[in-house]
Amino acid sequence: MRIRTILLGLAAVLAGVGAGIGPAAAEFPDKPIRIMAPYAPGGNIDVTARIIADKLKDVLGVTVLVENKAGASGMIGSDVIARSAPDGYNLLVSANSLVAVPAIYGNAPYDWHTAFQPISHIQSVPAVVLVNPASPLKTFADFIKAGRETPGKLPIADSGIGTTNHIVIELMSAAAGAKYTLVHYKGSGAAAVDVVAGQVPAQVDQLNSAIGHIKAGKLRALAVTSDKRVAELPDVPTVKESGIPELSDFTYATYTGLFGPARMPPEVLNKLHDAMVKVLTDPATVKRFADLTAQARPSTPEELAAWLDKEDKLVVPLIRRLGIKAE
C-alpha cells in the first residue's frame, strides 16, 4: 500500500510538470543577443551599434554581437530582423532613413510602421559636407555655387539611396537651387575611402563617422548642419552661417534608434528599454558618443515612434516631389 501511494504521488507530480507546474522558463536574456547594423562597417550605424553592444553586454549579462549585412540602403539587414522571432534576441540599429528608404524603393519587403517595435532613441548627430583636402572648393558657399553654376557636374558621395546622408543633400539642393551628381555607396565608410583617395571629390556624411578623417587631415569639412558650431570643430561653420539666404534656417540631424521585431512581449520590451536607459545615461557611454560629436539620450518607445512619424511627413513628400527612386 505504501509503495502504491508513493507511485500515485509520483504520477501526480509528473502530471503537474506536464501541465506546466514544473520549473519556470528561463528569464530573458539567457543567450547571446544579435544587433543588426544593416550597412557596411565604418559608418554611423555600425559605430553606434558597436558602442551600444559593448555596454549592453555588461548591463544584460550576456554576449551582444553586431552583425553587418549591407544592401538596398539598409533594407536587406532590416528585413532579416523584421522576419526574426520577436523574442528580444534579434535587434536592429537604424537611423531615421528607416522611413525614407521604403518610399524610394517602392517595393520594401516590410512596412516600417508595423514591422518593427521601437525600443529607444540612441543618439543624434548633424551631417557634415566634406571635400578632399586638395579640392578647390574652400567654403560651403563655393559648394553651393558649383551646384548652381554647373548643375550635375560635381559628384557627391553618400552612404546609399534613401539614407539620411542622401536626404540631407536633397533637402539642401532643393532649398538652394543647386544640383549634383550623387554617387550612392553601401555605407559611409566605403564612401569616405573613395573621397580620401580622390576618386570622388566630395561627400555628405554624419559627423560622428567622419570626425576621425577630419581631425587626421584626410577630409576637409566645409559646413555642419547643426544649429550651432560643434565644440570639436570650432572653426567649421554651420550651413546657417554660409550666407546662402535660402539656407539661413537650415538644420538637420540623423538620429539612431534601437528596434526589435513587432509583437515583442511587453516584459522583454521593458527589460530592453530599461537596459538602454542605463546604457545611455552611463557617463562613459555618453562621453564616447560626445567624442564623436553625437548626443546620446534614451527615449520611450512611444517618443521614438512619434519622431519617425514626423520624419515621414517631412521626407516622404520630398521624395515623391523629386521623383527619387532606387537605381
Residue pairs with C-beta under 8 A, 6 or more apart in sequence:
16 22
28 87
28 88
28 267
28 268
28 271
29 60
29 61
29 62
29 88
29 89
29 271
30 62
31 62
31 89
32 62
32 63
32 64
32 65
32 89
33 56
33 60
33 62
33 63
33 64
33 65
33 88
33 89
33 90
33 91
34 64
34 65
34 66
34 67
34 89
34 90
34 91
35 49
35 52
35 53
35 56
35 64
35 65
35 66
35 67
35 91
35 92
35 93
35 258
36 49
36 66
36 67
36 69
36 77
36 78
36 80
36 81
36 90
36 91
36 92
36 93
37 45
37 46
37 48
37 49
37 50
37 66
37 67
37 68
37 69
37 77
37 93
38 45
38 68
38 69
38 70
38 71
38 74
38 75
38 76
38 77
38 78
38 80
38 92
38 94
39 45
39 46
39 68
39 70
39 74
39 77
39 159
39 160
39 163
39 186
39 187
39 188
40 46
40 68
40 70
40 185
40 186
40 187
40 189
40 190
41 68
41 187
41 189
42 187
42 188
42 189
42 190
42 192
42 209
43 159
43 187
43 188
43 189
43 205
43 206
43 209
44 95
44 125
44 159
44 188
44 205
44 206
44 208
44 209
44 254
44 256
45 74
45 93
45 94
45 95
45 187
45 256
46 66
46 68
46 187
46 189
47 208
47 209
47 292
48 93
48 122
48 123
48 208
48 256
48 294
49 66
49 93
50 66
51 285
51 288
51 289
52 64
52 93
52 122
52 258
52 276
52 279
53 64
53 65
53 66
54 64
55 279
55 282
55 284
55 285
56 64
56 275
56 276
56 279
57 63
57 64
59 275
59 278
59 279
60 271
60 275
67 77
68 77
69 76
69 77
69 80
70 76
70 77
70 186
70 187
71 77
71 186
72 101
72 105
72 326
73 97
73 101
73 104
73 105
73 160
73 161
73 162
73 163
73 166
73 184
73 326
74 94
74 97
74 98
74 101
74 160
74 162
74 163
75 101
75 102
75 105
75 108
75 109
75 110
77 92
78 92
78 94
78 98
78 110
78 116
79 109
79 110
80 90
81 90
81 91
81 92
81 116
81 259
81 260
81 261
82 109
82 110
82 115
82 116
82 261
82 262
83 261
84 90
84 261
85 261
86 117
86 260
86 261
86 262
86 263
86 264
86 265
86 268
87 264
87 265
87 268
88 260
88 264
88 265
88 268
88 269
88 271
88 272
90 260
90 261
91 119
91 258
91 259
91 260
91 272
92 116
92 258
92 259
92 260
93 122
93 256
93 257
93 258
93 259
94 116
94 256
94 257
94 259
95 163
95 164
95 254
95 255
95 256
95 257
96 164
96 254
96 255
96 307
96 308
96 311
96 315
97 162
97 163
97 164
97 166
97 167
97 254
98 112
98 116
98 259
98 308
99 112
99 308
99 311
99 312
99 315
99 316
100 162
100 163
100 164
100 166
100 167
100 311
100 315
100 316
100 319
101 108
101 161
101 162
101 163
102 108
102 110
102 111
102 112
102 162
103 162
103 315
103 316
103 319
103 320
104 161
104 162
104 319
104 324
104 325
104 326
105 161
105 162
105 325
105 326
106 325
106 326
110 116
112 308
114 262
115 261
115 262
116 259
116 260
116 261
116 262
117 259
117 260
117 261
117 262
117 263
117 264
117 269
117 301
118 257
118 258
118 259
118 301
118 302
118 304
118 305
118 308
119 257
119 258
119 259
119 260
119 269
119 272
119 273
119 276
119 301
119 304
120 257
120 258
120 272
120 273
120 276
120 277
120 280
120 298
120 299
120 300
120 301
120 304
121 255
121 256
121 257
121 297
121 298
121 299
121 303
121 304
121 307
122 255
122 256
122 257
122 258
122 276
122 280
122 296
122 298
123 208
123 255
123 256
123 280
123 289
123 294
123 295
123 296
123 297
124 253
124 254
124 255
124 256
124 294
124 295
125 206
125 207
125 208
125 253
125 254
125 255
125 292
125 293
125 294
125 295
126 206
126 207
126 224
126 225
126 226
126 230
126 251
126 252
126 253
126 254
126 293
127 164
127 165
127 168
127 204
127 205
127 206
127 207
127 224
127 225
127 252
127 253
127 254
128 204
128 205
128 206
128 207
128 210
128 214
128 221
128 222
128 223
128 224
128 225
128 236
129 140
129 143
129 202
129 203
129 204
129 221
129 222
129 223
129 224
129 239
130 192
130 195
130 202
130 203
130 204
130 205
130 210
130 213
130 214
130 219
130 220
130 221
130 222
131 137
131 143
131 195
131 201
131 202
131 203
131 219
131 220
131 222
132 195
132 196
132 198
132 201
132 202
132 219
132 220
133 217
133 218
133 219
133 220
134 198
135 201
135 202
135 220
136 142
137 143
137 146
137 201
137 202
137 222
139 222
139 242
140 222
140 223
140 237
140 239
140 242
140 244
141 242
141 243
141 244
142 222
143 154
143 202
143 222
143 223
144 172
144 176
144 178
144 242
144 244
144 247
146 153
146 154
146 178
147 154
147 173
147 176
147 178
147 179
147 180
148 176
148 177
148 178
148 179
151 178
151 179
152 179
152 180
152 181
153 181
154 180
154 181
154 201
154 202
155 180
155 181
155 182
155 183
155 200
155 201
155 202
156 169
156 180
156 181
156 182
156 183
156 200
156 202
156 203
156 204
157 183
157 185
157 191
157 192
157 194
157 195
157 200
157 202
157 203
157 204
158 165
158 166
158 169
158 182
158 183
158 184
158 185
158 191
158 203
158 204
158 205
159 165
159 166
159 184
159 185
159 186
159 187
159 188
159 191
159 205
160 166
160 184
160 185
160 186
160 187
161 184
161 324
161 326
161 327
162 319
162 324
162 326
164 206
164 252
164 254
165 188
165 203
165 204
165 205
165 206
165 254
166 182
166 184
166 204
167 252
167 315
167 318
168 204
168 225
168 252
168 254
169 180
169 182
169 204
170 318
170 319
170 322
170 324
171 250
171 252
171 318
172 178
172 239
172 247
172 250
173 179
173 180
174 318
174 322
175 246
175 247
175 250
176 244
176 246
176 247
177 246
180 202
183 191
183 194
183 200
184 327
185 191
185 194
188 205
188 206
188 209
188 210
189 209
191 200
191 203
191 205
192 203
192 205
192 209
192 210
192 213
192 219
194 200
195 201
195 202
195 203
195 219
196 213
196 218
196 219
203 210
203 219
206 254
207 224
207 226
207 230
207 233
207 292
207 293
207 294
208 289
208 292
208 293
208 294
209 292
210 219
210 221
211 232
211 233
211 292
211 293
213 219
214 220
214 221
214 233
221 233
221 236
222 236
223 236
223 237
223 238
223 239
223 241
223 242
224 230
224 233
224 236
224 237
224 238
224 239
225 238
225 239
225 250
225 251
225 252
225 253
226 238
226 251
226 253
227 238
227 240
227 251
228 238
229 236
229 237
229 238
230 236
230 293
232 291
232 293
233 293
238 251
239 247
239 250
239 251
240 247
240 248
240 249
240 250
240 251
255 307
257 299
257 304
258 272
258 276
260 268
260 269
260 272
264 272
269 301
273 298
273 300
273 301
276 298
277 298
279 285
279 298
280 286
280 296
280 297
280 298
281 298
285 296
286 296
289 295
289 296
290 296
299 307
318 324
